[in-house]
């Protein structure tokens, strides 16, 4: 379950990807669509300065605020494939 870290209230524009950068601020970049198009340069939208904890995923929720959720690591182990006997 995600928990709200900071109230920012960013208004999202269509065609842009919003994320929490290394400094803990909200940034956005134009999404690349189709062949040959390059993604746009990143620009800071809001300066927040959230301190990130290891093992958590930080994202911008529907309300435009910064939330975090604990990352799921590992998952279910796959069984090793059995070797067939040769005759």
Phi, psi and omega per residue, in radians:
X1 nan 2.460 -3.104
X2 -1.545 2.610 3.064
X3 -2.188 2.514 -3.101
X4 -1.330 2.274 -3.102
X5 -1.757 -0.780 -3.112
X6 -2.569 2.446 3.080
X7 -1.566 2.088 -3.110
X8 -2.091 -0.798 3.129
X9 1.272 0.745 3.141
X10 -1.272 2.324 3.054
X11 -1.562 2.094 -3.074
X12 -1.538 2.421 3.052
X13 -1.736 2.576 3.119
X14 -1.207 2.414 3.113
X15 1.582 0.085 3.129
X16 -2.089 2.550 3.093
X17 -1.796 2.161 -3.136
X18 -1.857 2.375 -3.083
X19 -2.655 2.916 3.074
X20 -1.697 2.067 -3.076
X21 -1.427 -3.082 -3.068
X22 -1.079 -0.546 -3.119
X23 -1.406 -0.098 -3.133
X24 1.512 0.284 3.120
X25 -1.777 2.846 3.098
X26 -1.545 2.191 3.114
X27 -2.208 2.863 3.078
X28 -2.473 2.757 3.097
X29 -2.541 2.547 3.110
X30 -1.238 2.310 -3.109
X31 -1.326 2.444 3.078
X32 -1.417 2.255 -3.135
X33 -2.200 2.211 3.076
X34 1.442 3.066 -3.103
X35 -1.303 2.497 3.025
X36 1.405 -0.233 -3.140
X37 -1.488 2.434 3.132
X38 -1.755 2.639 3.080
X39 -1.226 2.609 -3.120
X40 -1.315 2.932 3.089
X41 -1.277 2.638 -3.126
X42 -1.427 2.565 3.058
X43 -2.421 2.512 3.141
X44 -1.332 2.321 3.134
X45 -1.730 -0.753 -3.136
X46 -2.535 2.386 3.114
X47 -1.637 1.984 -3.072
X48 -2.049 -0.819 3.129
X49 1.310 0.756 3.126
X50 -1.228 2.339 3.055
X51 -1.469 2.071 -3.090
X52 -1.526 2.448 3.056
X53 -1.754 2.532 3.113
X54 -1.171 2.452 3.113
X55 1.542 0.121 3.124
X56 -2.111 2.553 3.100
X57 -1.779 2.163 -3.136
X58 -1.830 2.358 -3.081
X59 -2.620 2.934 3.089
X60 -1.688 2.099 -3.089
X61 -1.468 -3.084 -3.083
X62 -1.041 -0.562 -3.136
X63 -1.408 -0.053 -3.120
X64 1.456 0.300 3.125
X65 -1.813 2.841 3.115
X66 -1.537 2.218 3.091
X67 -2.209 2.848 3.090
X68 -2.417 2.687 3.100
X69 -2.468 2.551 3.125
X70 -1.199 2.304 -3.127
X71 -1.319 2.444 3.094
X72 -1.557 2.151 -3.106
X73 -2.003 2.571 3.032
X74 1.490 -1.347 -3.083
X75 1.424 -2.788 -3.099
X76 -1.485 2.316 3.129
X77 -1.288 2.462 3.102
X78 -1.500 2.533 3.107
X79 -1.311 2.510 3.106
X80 -1.212 2.453 -3.133
X81 -1.216 2.350 3.122
X82 -1.403 2.415 3.122
X83 -1.456 2.463 3.117
X84 -1.448 2.506 3.096
X85 -1.378 2.398 3.092
X86 -1.607 2.468 3.110
X87 -1.753 nan nan
